Amino acid sequence: MSLYKSLFSLLFLYIGIELHGQKVLTVTEIDMDGGTFTGQKNADINSTITLSFDQRELIKKLNAHGVKAGLPDNIKKLLDLFTDALARKQQWIRALNNTVVIYEKDKTTNLDLFLDEQSRIALEILTVIKADEKALGYFEEIGPAPWKQLTYALQKRINEIDSQIIHSTMYQDIRIRVGGRLMHNGQATPLHFEGLDNNPSGEFYEVERWRIMPTKEELEQLTALQQSIKDDPNTEFNLKQIVTSRYLSPIIDELENTLSTAWDSLRRDVNTTLESLSDHPLKTSILELRIVGEKFINSLPAKINYYKNIQKSPSFTLAGFIQSVNNDAKDFAEIRMSIIDRLKTIKQQLPNATNDVKIVVNKFITKFEKHLQLFKVNILTPSGLAFLTENKKINDAAFEFSDKVLSLSLAQLPSSSTSDLRYSGYRVAGDRVDIMLEVKKGDEVIIPERRSLTLYRIIPHIQPTVGVIFAHPLSQTAITKDVQMAPSYNLLFKGIFGISKHAKRRSPLFNTLLDTNFGVHVSSPDFDKDDIPELGFGVVASTLNDYLQFGWSYNVFLGKNYLFFGLRAPLPFMNQNVNVSSRE
Amino acid sequence: MPRSCTLPSHPSEAVSFFHEILNRPDETLVLILGSDEVALNAREVVEAVIAENDSLFRYVNFVSVENPSLIVEELKNLMNDGVDIEDIDNFVFISISPYKNIISEAVTRTRFQLGRGSLTTAVLAAISNR
């Protein structure tokens, strides 16, 4: 079945391996409902993006590059003392509490221990606060509340010393630039961040959350569908026919070919790499990767046969068919996660390998990822499966700063800055926000950091979809076969039930294939076959990025119940008639 | 809970009471000196500290000494960590370490008015004086 083959390709499509380690730049999303999310892969399309900068981390990294503040030693010692004390505060609190508890268990025996412990802790704290006059002054400014006083005084002194550091002349040729862009259809629109650039604010555009009425394009699509169905001599099908109908089997064949050739090539690469690795631990990880891949490939023929042989099978039911679709989609998702995990493991093990091994494995990974891109490109034929595209990163232009991005000194860098995506112009789901930070010493870039966020419609909203359904009346009508094709319009309630907003921010799959939603349904079947469409209202459930829909409906004109399953526009066989609207 | 008490106003009773509380080996003493507005304010601050019941103050005894002259001589007899007892009229707090009863820190009225957290410093100084 075509969907499965395409899904298989998607297992490999999205390989995002995140590097761990402290960062200077943190990206936080605040959505329209007030939710806050930090360090995620995806964000809601109408959110506000906040960039925050960790000054201490920046100074640490500059020091690591040999650029040091040149502060007097005693000041550096104070900074260490205060930072250390702040970290030890909880320990002191716990130790004092414990010491009292122990004393109170047996006052006679434990008196000396109590006095010693208490004294030790008090002396440590006193040493810190009396380390310099300012620290003591700040300590006594508030309270009496020992721990609040300690935090207040230490934090204030640390901030003062940090400020001394960033104004140090040793950093005078350090320059920082931070910028962002919105990628839509391969075109970049610069984002405006207060204090970081002079980019103008874009046009205000808020992706509508609660649209119920169809747009002009959607009405045109519905009209075109209606006409197309009217002109089509075959609008009635038996269910089994649909799967191997003229609409879907060319796609199955094409995928089968692509899959076997690509997998063969991939398998050869895996084997070559394994041979050259002898006994390296990485070999185990790559072997595991091959096992996962092969297990899946070997399970495919059975699945494909099921869908191909549906016509002959006496036990075919619509419910069983939909169940298979869902189960197989879940399998795909699991295998994809498994492959991503193994690739992650391989990349993590790489730094410990010798240079020779690193070269071989890096080559393998590059080839592997290239194969997976090829899967994607070959499978997405114009005849049908463009809707399964992930965001194409390959063709985007390199991100470069324009002269509107400010070049800031260490002292000029704000602690944070914000951009409201609603002022970044027209956007659709799947667009991407790129953020880049660059720290230069003179002409040399010494600290680069990049982030990307893919935009989806995550927070609760209504998603209208136009498509065709295959309606199955539950009582006698003029229809002679199982189902009749009819155009439909659904309003799906998204982001309300189902997959969590956290999951949707971590992975694109949860925004697309695995996203299941419910809604209300309108369609126009023609059960009495008089060429005048009737009106049906019902409820619908959708999955696989809304491409597969099913539900129950009621034909108002004829008073008949019907079940249906449906496909969403754009449709393989409809492209020539219908305006393909941008992916939503 | 931290404790609080008041030194009796009668001279001989005051002295014997003072010695009694000095004899408690686990207690840090903080004397609140005088009866002026600053001292009144100090007593209010101490009440709030007692209510908070932080573990640092658990074994502190806050002693209200309205007439410091009653125990000046006794104070001069104690071990001293650099506090000038002659200056007692300027002090609102004197902290005394547990067990060895070392006079550890004195907080002047001015210092207290500039920052109430000076009470914590005095307590820390006394506790650390082992």
Contacts between the chains, C-beta under 8 A, distances in Angstrom:
chain1	res1	chain2	res2	distance
A	93	B	55	7.3
A	96	B	55	4.4
A	96	B	56	6.1
A	97	B	55	4.9
A	100	B	55	5.4
A	100	B	58	5.3
A	100	B	59	7.5
A	103	B	26	7.3
A	107	B	26	7.2
A	111	B	25	6.2
A	111	B	26	6.1
A	114	B	26	6.6
A	115	B	25	7.7
A	115	B	26	7.0
A	115	B	98	6.1
A	115	B	99	5.9
A	115	B	130	6.1
A	116	B	130	6.6
A	118	B	59	7.8
A	118	B	127	5.3
A	119	B	127	5.9
A	119	B	128	5.2
A	119	B	129	7.3
A	119	B	130	3.8
A	122	B	56	7.8
A	122	B	123	8.0
A	122	B	124	4.7
A	122	B	125	7.9
A	122	B	127	3.9
A	122	B	128	3.9
A	123	B	128	3.9
A	125	B	124	5.8
A	126	B	121	7.5
A	126	B	124	4.8
A	126	B	125	6.4
A	126	B	128	5.4
A	129	B	121	7.0
A	129	B	124	7.8
A	136	B	121	7.1
A	137	B	115	7.3
A	139	B	115	8.0
A	139	B	117	5.6
A	139	B	120	7.4
A	139	B	121	6.8
A	140	B	111	7.4
A	140	B	114	7.2
A	140	B	115	3.4
A	140	B	116	7.5
A	140	B	117	3.9
A	140	B	118	4.5
A	140	B	120	7.6
A	140	B	121	6.1
A	141	B	114	8.0
A	141	B	115	4.8
A	141	B	117	6.2
A	142	B	115	7.4
A	142	B	116	7.4
A	142	B	117	5.6
A	143	B	115	7.7
A	143	B	116	5.6
A	143	B	117	3.5
A	143	B	119	7.2
A	143	B	120	5.6
A	144	B	45	6.5
A	144	B	49	5.3
A	144	B	116	5.7
A	144	B	117	5.7
A	144	B	119	4.4
A	144	B	120	4.8
A	145	B	52	7.0
A	145	B	54	7.4
A	145	B	117	7.8
A	145	B	120	7.8
A	146	B	54	6.1
A	146	B	56	4.9
A	146	B	120	5.0
A	146	B	124	7.8
A	147	B	54	7.6
A	149	B	117	4.7
A	149	B	120	5.8
